[in-house]
Structures are given as C-alpha cells and as structure tokens.
Amino acid sequence: MSPVFGAKTDDKRIEGLLDNYVRPGGEHYPELQLYLVAGYFSATLEAQGATGCWIRGFDRDIAKKELNVSEHETVGLLLAAGFEKV
C-alpha cells in the first residue's frame, strides 16, 4: 500500500470554514482582515526601527471604556509599539 499524504477532508466542513473566515460577510471575516492589517503594520514598524507586541487576553469591555470607544464599536486587538531607548 502506498503512503497517503495530506489529510482527508470533509468538503462541507471546509466550505463552512471558508464562509466564516475568508469570504466577505462571514462571521469571522472582519477579524481576519484586522489581523492581516496588523501584520502589515507590525512589519512597517520593524522596517522603521520600532518594535511592537500584540497583547492577547485583554478585557474588551475595559479596553472600550479606557479608550472611549462607542457602544456600536469594539476593540479587536491591542498593539503596543514604540522605539527602544539606546
């Protein structure tokens, strides 16, 4: 028997993932776009000599209050960035 490479996939499951993550209008599509933009922003920071760090596990409600974000908006991620003192 010859080896099988890759994984067996369930086409319906894969299509569901595409609908939620990749296709516009999907439930997680805005988050994916946000992370893509944040990745480019982080790369631009490094090209300019700055550094940055994504902050995970923050409380979105507290962040909204501290950043004075309206009730119709949300905080998708936090990124601390700056130049190092030399």
C-alpha positions as CSV (number, residue, x, y, z in Angstrom):
1,M,0.0,0.0,0.0
2,S,1.4,3.4,-0.9
3,P,1.6,6.2,1.6
4,V,-1.1,8.9,1.7
5,F,0.0,12.5,2.1
6,G,-2.2,15.3,3.4
7,A,-5.4,14.9,5.3
8,K,-8.8,13.6,4.5
9,T,-11.1,16.5,4.4
10,D,-14.9,16.9,4.7
11,D,-15.8,19.3,1.8
12,K,-18.8,20.7,3.7
13,R,-16.7,21.5,6.8
14,I,-14.1,23.2,4.6
15,E,-16.8,25.2,2.8
16,G,-18.2,26.3,6.2
17,L,-14.7,27.4,7.3
18,L,-14.3,29.4,4.1
19,D,-17.7,31.1,4.6
20,N,-16.8,32.1,8.2
21,Y,-13.2,33.2,7.8
22,V,-12.4,34.0,4.2
23,R,-15.4,35.2,2.3
24,P,-16.8,38.7,2.8
25,G,-19.8,38.6,5.0
26,G,-18.5,35.6,7.0
27,E,-18.8,35.7,10.8
28,H,-15.0,36.0,11.4
29,Y,-14.1,37.9,8.2
30,P,-13.6,41.3,9.9
31,E,-11.3,39.7,12.4
32,L,-9.2,38.1,9.7
33,Q,-8.9,41.4,7.9
34,L,-7.9,43.2,11.1
35,Y,-5.1,40.7,11.8
36,L,-3.8,41.0,8.2
37,V,-3.6,44.8,8.5
38,A,-2.0,44.5,12.0
39,G,0.6,42.2,10.5
40,Y,1.5,44.7,7.8
41,F,1.6,47.4,10.4
42,S,4.0,45.4,12.6
43,A,6.2,44.8,9.6
44,T,6.2,48.5,8.8
45,L,7.2,49.3,12.4
46,E,10.2,47.0,12.2
47,A,11.3,48.5,8.9
48,Q,11.3,51.9,10.6
49,G,13.3,50.6,13.5
50,A,10.5,50.4,16.0
51,T,9.2,47.3,17.8
52,G,5.7,46.2,18.7
53,C,3.9,43.5,20.6
54,W,0.4,42.2,20.3
55,I,-1.5,42.0,23.6
56,R,-3.6,38.9,24.0
57,G,-6.2,38.1,26.6
58,F,-7.3,41.7,27.3
59,D,-10.8,42.5,28.6
60,R,-12.6,44.1,25.7
61,D,-15.1,45.9,27.9
62,I,-12.4,47.6,30.0
63,A,-10.4,48.4,26.8
64,K,-13.6,50.0,25.3
65,K,-14.1,52.1,28.4
66,E,-10.4,53.2,28.7
67,L,-10.2,54.1,25.0
68,N,-13.6,55.8,25.0
69,V,-15.0,53.6,22.2
70,S,-18.7,53.9,21.4
71,E,-21.1,51.1,22.2
72,H,-21.5,50.3,18.5
73,E,-17.8,49.7,18.0
74,T,-15.5,47.1,19.5
75,V,-11.8,46.7,20.2
76,G,-10.4,44.0,18.0
77,L,-6.8,43.8,19.3
78,L,-4.2,45.9,21.2
79,L,-0.7,46.5,19.9
80,A,1.9,48.2,22.0
81,A,4.5,49.9,19.8
82,G,7.4,52.2,20.1
83,F,11.2,52.9,19.7
84,E,13.7,51.4,22.1
85,K,15.9,53.8,24.1
86,V,19.5,53.4,23.3
